[in-house]
Amino acid sequence: MALNTKQRILLTAEKIMARKGLSATISEIASQSGIKDSVIYHYFKNKEDLLFSIAEERLEDIRQQMEEQLLAIDEPVSRLRKLVFFRIYYMDKHRNYGSLLLFECRSNMNFYHHPAFEQAKWFMILLGKIIESGINAGVFRKDLNIWLVRDAVFGLMDLANMRQLSSSDSTHQEDFEHIIDLILPMVLIHQGAKPDPSDKRKRILMASEKIFAEKGYENATIQDIASLAGVGDGTVYDYFKNKEDLLFNTLKEGFQPSSLKKGFQDHLQDPGEESGNMGPMENLEHFIRRLFLISLTQPAFAKIFILNGIYNKRFYDSDAGKAVTQYMDKLSVIITEGKARNLIRPHVDPDMFGRLVLGAFSHMTLRWLISEKKAILDKVGEINTMVELITRSVSGNICA
């Protein structure tokens, strides 16, 4: 079927802008489309609108195909696997589009206010519905935070797709298996270690973290926390002076003392300087939490790091990109030690796990940037929940 003028412009622009980004000119796009410059402005406001419209057109195509493929699939795990596989497959097959979406659109804050992003949000909503159906069916954990699961899953797929785009060694099939191997343990009902029932202080702190995150400090009560911890109200006061003292101890439990004060370069130098006596899983949680705390302690830097670093193709060949790679490579040491102690599953791919961590960080921080400002305690709660979610991807026993 012959392409109409708008479709011809979009396909031509996709090829050119995949190589040149916004440095491409309207004149060369028009010339290769066989039209005058003015015709492009008949369909698109400007060059940026044209760029975002390419993504919008592709996302609509993906949406239609995705809806068709999911028609005959009801089981939540199968629907989740299909969504992940098709996203990885499509981006690998249409590399020009993948490059534009990840390196040009996602690095531009204006993209998140364009109609194209509404199409992108459809896939996040779809994943949310799949997770919700799995929870209702008793297949997925009831305590899942759907927002954070979406951040982790789409963040991981973004980073995996970027590896596909920058390397000929990676295939969508190979990446799919590694991705699923990390996602399923996060969401499936599984049995992991539970806190010692006799450790009432620990239970109170865990309960306070959840209550403060859900209700906020002002609305949280000692009664709520005591009820969730399974202790009497008076028992809370045996360990903490008042609600404020409990709050501060909860925050202290979640943070290493220097994590809130250090700059990113300090993280690169020695991310585990206070964790020498920790075991592999504690080291893993510590590493992930310190990375995510950058969003709280250095929000301006986090914004630049994501928009101009993670979603910038040239960043990965720069000294800064190499420094971040070296920093993330430290996860491999932790993963290897965890495998040696049978605390981490032997077939976990450390490289893909690193992409899960960095991808989840980028998506969660972006969501904070483009949405209404969250209270500090809401963000602390999300970070702690995300740490647990990601850690679960490599450890624990999965139950069908």
C-alpha positions as CSV (number, residue, x, y, z in Angstrom):
1,M,0.0,0.0,0.0
2,A,1.4,3.4,-1.0
3,L,2.5,5.7,1.8
4,N,0.7,9.0,2.2
5,T,2.8,12.2,2.5
6,K,2.8,12.3,6.3
7,Q,3.9,8.7,6.6
8,R,6.6,9.3,4.1
9,I,7.9,12.2,6.1
10,L,7.9,10.2,9.3
11,L,9.8,7.3,7.8
12,T,12.4,9.5,6.2
13,A,12.8,11.6,9.4
14,E,13.2,8.5,11.4
15,K,16.2,7.3,9.4
16,I,17.9,10.7,9.3
17,M,17.2,11.7,13.0
18,A,18.3,8.3,14.2
19,R,21.8,9.4,13.0
20,K,21.7,13.1,13.6
21,G,19.0,13.7,16.2
22,L,17.8,17.3,16.3
23,S,20.8,18.5,14.4
24,A,19.1,17.1,11.3
25,T,17.5,19.9,9.2
26,I,14.0,20.2,7.9
27,S,15.5,20.8,4.4
28,E,17.3,17.5,4.2
29,I,14.3,15.6,5.5
30,A,12.0,17.4,3.0
31,S,14.6,16.8,0.2
32,Q,14.8,13.0,0.8
33,S,11.0,12.9,1.2
34,G,10.6,14.5,-2.2
35,I,8.7,17.5,-1.0
36,K,9.1,21.1,-0.2
37,D,10.1,22.3,3.3
38,S,6.8,24.0,3.8
39,V,4.9,20.7,3.4
40,I,6.5,19.4,6.6
41,Y,5.2,22.4,8.5
42,H,1.7,21.5,7.3
43,Y,1.8,18.4,9.4
44,F,4.2,19.3,12.2
45,K,4.7,22.4,14.3
46,N,8.5,22.2,14.3
47,K,11.4,19.8,14.2
48,E,10.9,18.7,17.8
49,D,7.2,18.0,17.1
50,L,8.3,15.9,14.1
51,L,10.8,13.9,16.3
52,F,8.2,13.2,19.0
53,S,5.6,12.3,16.3
54,I,7.8,9.6,15.0
55,A,7.7,8.0,18.5
56,E,4.0,8.6,18.7
57,E,3.4,6.8,15.4
58,R,5.6,3.8,16.3
59,L,4.0,3.6,19.8
60,E,0.6,3.4,18.2
61,D,1.8,0.6,16.0
62,I,3.2,-1.3,18.9
63,R,0.0,-0.8,20.9
64,Q,-2.1,-2.3,18.1
65,Q,0.1,-5.3,17.7
66,M,0.3,-5.8,21.5
67,E,-3.4,-5.7,21.9
68,E,-3.8,-8.4,19.2
69,Q,-1.1,-10.6,20.7
70,L,-2.7,-10.5,24.1
71,L,-6.2,-11.3,23.0
72,A,-5.9,-15.0,23.6
73,I,-3.7,-14.8,26.7
74,D,-5.4,-14.6,30.1
75,E,-2.8,-16.0,32.5
76,P,-0.9,-13.1,34.2
77,V,2.7,-14.6,33.9
78,S,2.2,-15.4,30.2
79,R,0.9,-11.9,29.6
80,L,3.8,-10.4,31.4
81,R,6.3,-12.5,29.4
82,K,4.6,-11.5,26.1
83,L,4.7,-7.8,26.9
84,V,8.4,-8.0,27.8
85,F,9.4,-10.2,24.8
86,F,7.5,-8.0,22.3
87,R,9.0,-4.8,23.6
88,I,12.5,-6.2,23.4
89,Y,11.9,-7.8,20.0
90,Y,10.3,-4.6,18.5
91,M,13.0,-2.3,19.6
92,D,15.7,-4.7,18.2
93,K,13.9,-5.0,14.9
94,H,13.3,-1.2,14.5
95,R,16.6,0.1,15.7
96,N,16.2,3.6,14.2
97,Y,13.0,4.1,16.3
98,G,14.7,2.6,19.4
99,S,17.6,5.0,19.1
100,L,15.2,8.0,18.7
101,L,13.0,7.0,21.6
102,L,15.7,6.2,24.1
103,F,18.5,8.7,23.1
104,E,16.5,11.6,21.7
105,C,13.0,11.6,23.2
106,R,13.7,10.4,26.7
107,S,16.5,12.9,27.1
108,N,14.2,15.8,26.3
109,M,11.8,17.0,29.1
110,N,9.4,18.3,26.4
111,F,8.7,14.8,25.3
112,Y,6.9,14.1,28.6
113,H,4.4,16.8,27.8
114,H,3.8,15.8,24.2
115,P,0.9,13.5,23.1
116,A,3.5,10.9,22.2
117,F,4.1,10.3,25.9
118,E,0.4,9.5,26.4
119,Q,1.0,6.6,24.0
120,A,4.0,5.5,26.1
121,K,2.0,5.7,29.2
122,W,-0.4,3.1,27.8
123,F,2.2,0.4,28.1
124,M,2.8,1.4,31.7
125,I,-0.9,1.1,32.4
126,L,-1.0,-2.2,30.6
127,L,1.8,-3.6,32.8
128,G,0.0,-2.3,35.9
129,K,-3.2,-4.1,34.9
130,I,-1.2,-7.3,34.3
131,I,0.4,-7.0,37.8
132,E,-3.0,-6.2,39.3
133,S,-4.6,-9.3,37.7
134,G,-1.8,-11.4,38.9
135,I,-2.3,-10.2,42.5
136,N,-6.0,-10.8,42.3
137,A,-5.4,-14.3,40.9
138,G,-3.1,-15.1,43.8
139,V,0.0,-15.5,41.5
140,F,1.8,-12.2,42.4
141,R,2.6,-10.8,45.8
142,K,-0.2,-8.8,47.4
143,D,2.3,-6.2,48.8
144,L,3.6,-5.2,45.4
145,N,3.8,-1.4,44.7
146,I,2.7,-1.3,41.1
147,W,4.3,2.0,40.4
148,L,7.7,0.7,41.5
149,V,7.3,-2.6,39.6
150,R,6.6,-0.5,36.4
151,D,9.6,1.6,37.1
152,A,11.8,-1.4,37.5
153,V,10.5,-3.4,34.5
154,F,10.5,-0.5,32.0
155,G,13.8,0.8,33.3
156,L,15.4,-2.6,32.9
157,M,14.0,-2.9,29.3
158,D,15.2,0.5,28.4
159,L,18.8,-0.3,29.5
160,A,18.7,-3.7,27.8
161,N,17.5,-2.1,24.6
162,M,20.3,0.4,24.8
163,R,22.7,-2.4,25.0
164,Q,21.2,-4.0,21.9
165,L,21.5,-0.7,20.1
166,S,25.2,-0.2,21.0
167,S,26.4,-3.8,20.7
168,S,26.1,-6.6,18.1
169,D,26.8,-9.2,20.7
170,S,23.4,-9.0,22.4
171,T,20.2,-10.5,20.9
172,H,16.6,-9.9,21.9
173,Q,16.1,-13.6,22.8
174,E,19.2,-13.8,25.0
175,D,18.3,-10.5,26.8
176,F,14.7,-11.6,27.2
177,E,15.7,-14.7,29.2
178,H,17.9,-12.7,31.5
179,I,15.3,-10.0,32.0
180,I,12.5,-12.5,32.8
181,D,14.9,-14.2,35.2
182,L,15.1,-11.0,37.2
183,I,11.5,-9.8,36.9
184,L,9.6,-13.0,38.0
185,P,11.3,-13.3,41.4
186,M,10.3,-9.7,42.1
187,V,6.6,-10.3,41.6
188,L,5.9,-14.0,42.1
189,I,4.8,-15.2,45.5
190,H,8.0,-16.6,47.1
191,Q,9.3,-17.5,50.5
192,G,12.2,-15.5,51.8
193,A,13.7,-14.9,55.2
194,K,11.4,-13.2,57.7
195,P,12.6,-11.0,60.6
196,D,13.1,-12.8,63.9
197,P,9.6,-12.7,65.6
198,S,11.4,-12.0,68.9
199,D,13.1,-8.9,67.6
200,K,10.4,-6.5,68.4
201,R,12.5,-3.4,67.8
202,K,13.2,-4.6,64.2
203,R,9.5,-5.3,63.6
204,I,8.5,-1.9,64.9
205,L,11.0,-0.2,62.6
206,M,9.8,-2.2,59.6
207,A,6.2,-1.4,60.4
208,S,7.0,2.3,60.9
209,E,8.7,2.5,57.5
210,K,5.6,1.1,55.8
211,I,3.2,3.3,57.8
212,F,5.2,6.5,57.4
213,A,5.5,5.8,53.6
214,E,1.8,5.1,53.1
215,K,0.2,7.7,55.4
216,G,2.9,10.3,55.8
217,Y,4.4,11.3,59.2
218,E,1.6,13.6,60.2
219,N,-1.1,11.1,59.6
220,A,0.7,8.0,61.0
221,T,-0.1,7.0,64.5
222,I,1.7,4.9,67.1
223,Q,-1.4,2.7,67.2
224,D,-1.1,2.0,63.4
225,I,2.6,1.1,63.7
226,A,2.1,-1.1,66.8
227,S,-0.8,-2.9,65.1
228,L,1.2,-3.7,61.9
229,A,4.2,-4.8,64.0
230,G,2.0,-7.1,66.1
231,V,2.9,-5.4,69.5
232,G,1.1,-3.3,72.0
233,D,1.2,0.5,71.9
234,G,3.2,0.5,75.1
235,T,5.9,-1.7,73.6
236,V,6.7,0.9,71.1
237,Y,7.6,3.3,73.9
238,D,9.9,0.7,75.4
239,Y,12.2,1.3,72.5
240,F,11.4,4.8,71.3
241,K,10.7,8.1,73.1
242,N,7.9,9.3,70.8
243,K,6.8,9.3,67.2
244,E,9.6,11.6,66.2
245,D,12.2,9.5,67.8
246,L,10.8,6.5,65.9
247,L,10.8,8.4,62.7
248,F,14.5,9.3,63.0
249,N,15.5,5.8,64.0
250,T,13.6,4.5,60.9
251,L,15.5,6.8,58.7
252,K,18.8,5.9,60.4
253,E,18.1,2.3,59.8
254,G,17.6,2.8,56.1
255,F,20.6,5.1,55.5
256,Q,24.3,4.8,55.9
257,P,25.4,8.0,57.8
258,S,27.4,9.5,55.0
259,S,25.1,8.6,52.1
260,L,23.0,11.8,52.4
261,K,26.1,14.0,52.4
262,K,28.3,12.5,49.8
263,G,28.5,13.7,46.2
264,F,28.3,11.3,43.3
265,Q,32.0,11.3,42.7
266,D,32.4,10.0,46.3
267,H,30.1,7.1,45.5
268,L,32.3,6.3,42.5
269,Q,35.4,6.2,44.6
270,D,34.3,3.7,47.2
271,P,30.6,2.7,47.4
272,G,31.2,0.2,50.1
273,E,33.5,2.0,52.5
274,E,31.1,1.5,55.5
275,S,30.0,-1.9,54.5
276,G,33.1,-4.0,54.9
277,N,31.6,-6.2,57.6
278,M,28.3,-6.8,55.8
279,G,27.3,-10.0,54.0
280,P,26.6,-10.1,50.2
281,M,22.9,-9.3,50.5
282,E,23.4,-6.4,53.0
283,N,26.1,-5.1,50.6
284,L,23.7,-5.4,47.7
285,E,21.0,-3.5,49.5
286,H,23.5,-0.9,50.7
287,F,24.8,-0.4,47.1
288,I,21.4,0.0,45.6
289,R,20.1,2.3,48.3
290,R,23.1,4.7,48.0
291,L,22.5,5.0,44.3
292,F,18.8,5.8,44.7
293,L,19.5,8.3,47.4
294,I,21.1,10.5,44.8
295,S,17.6,11.4,43.7
296,L,16.9,12.8,47.2
297,T,20.3,14.3,48.1
298,Q,21.2,15.7,44.7
299,P,18.0,16.1,42.6
300,A,19.6,18.6,40.2
301,F,22.5,16.2,39.5
302,A,20.1,13.3,39.2
303,K,18.1,15.1,36.5
304,I,21.2,15.9,34.5
305,F,22.6,12.4,35.0
306,I,19.4,10.8,33.6
307,L,18.5,13.2,30.8
308,N,22.0,14.0,29.7
309,G,23.8,10.8,30.8
310,I,21.7,7.6,30.8
311,Y,19.6,8.7,27.8
312,N,22.5,10.2,25.8
313,K,24.2,7.8,23.4
314,R,27.5,9.7,23.5
315,F,27.7,9.5,27.3
316,Y,28.6,5.8,27.2
317,D,31.9,6.5,25.3
318,S,32.9,9.4,27.5
319,D,35.1,9.2,30.6
320,A,32.0,9.9,32.8
321,G,30.2,7.0,31.2
322,K,33.2,4.7,31.8
323,A,33.4,5.9,35.4
324,V,29.7,5.0,36.0
325,T,30.3,1.7,34.3
326,Q,33.1,0.9,36.7
327,Y,30.9,1.9,39.6
328,M,28.1,-0.4,38.4
329,D,30.6,-3.2,37.7
330,K,31.1,-3.4,41.5
331,L,27.8,-5.1,41.6
332,S,29.4,-8.1,39.8
333,V,31.7,-8.6,42.7
334,I,28.8,-8.6,45.1
335,I,26.7,-10.9,42.9
336,T,29.7,-13.3,42.6
337,E,30.2,-13.5,46.3
338,G,26.5,-14.0,46.8
339,K,26.5,-16.9,44.4
340,A,29.5,-18.4,46.1
341,R,27.5,-18.4,49.4
342,N,24.4,-19.7,47.7
343,L,22.5,-16.5,48.6
344,I,22.0,-15.5,45.0
345,R,20.7,-17.7,42.3
346,P,23.6,-19.1,40.1
347,H,22.2,-18.2,36.7
348,V,21.6,-14.5,37.5
349,D,23.4,-12.3,34.9
350,P,25.3,-9.6,36.7
351,D,25.4,-7.3,33.6
352,M,21.6,-7.5,33.2
353,F,21.1,-7.0,36.9
354,G,23.1,-3.8,36.7
355,R,20.7,-2.6,34.0
356,L,17.8,-3.4,36.2
357,V,19.2,-1.3,39.0
358,L,20.2,1.7,36.8
359,G,17.0,1.5,34.7
360,A,14.8,1.4,37.8
361,F,16.7,4.4,39.2
362,S,16.2,6.4,36.0
363,H,12.5,5.6,35.6
364,M,11.6,6.3,39.2
365,T,13.5,9.5,39.3
366,L,12.0,10.6,36.0
367,R,8.5,9.9,37.3
368,W,9.2,12.2,40.3
369,L,10.5,14.9,37.9
370,I,7.4,14.9,35.7
371,S,4.8,14.4,38.4
372,E,3.7,16.6,41.3
373,K,6.3,16.8,44.0
374,K,6.1,14.1,46.5
375,A,6.8,14.6,50.2
376,I,10.3,13.5,51.3
377,L,8.9,10.6,53.3
378,D,6.9,9.3,50.3
379,K,10.2,9.2,48.3
380,V,12.0,7.5,51.2
381,G,9.3,4.9,51.3
382,E,9.5,4.3,47.6
383,I,13.3,3.9,47.7
384,N,13.2,1.4,50.5
385,T,10.4,-0.6,48.7
386,M,12.4,-0.5,45.4
387,V,15.5,-1.8,47.2
388,E,13.5,-4.7,48.4
389,L,11.9,-5.3,45.0
390,I,15.2,-5.3,43.1
391,T,17.0,-7.4,45.7
392,R,14.2,-10.0,45.4
393,S,15.0,-10.4,41.7
394,V,18.2,-12.3,42.6
395,S,17.4,-14.1,45.8
396,G,14.7,-16.2,47.4
397,N,12.7,-19.3,46.6
398,I,9.9,-18.9,44.1
399,C,6.7,-20.7,44.7
400,A,4.3,-21.3,41.8
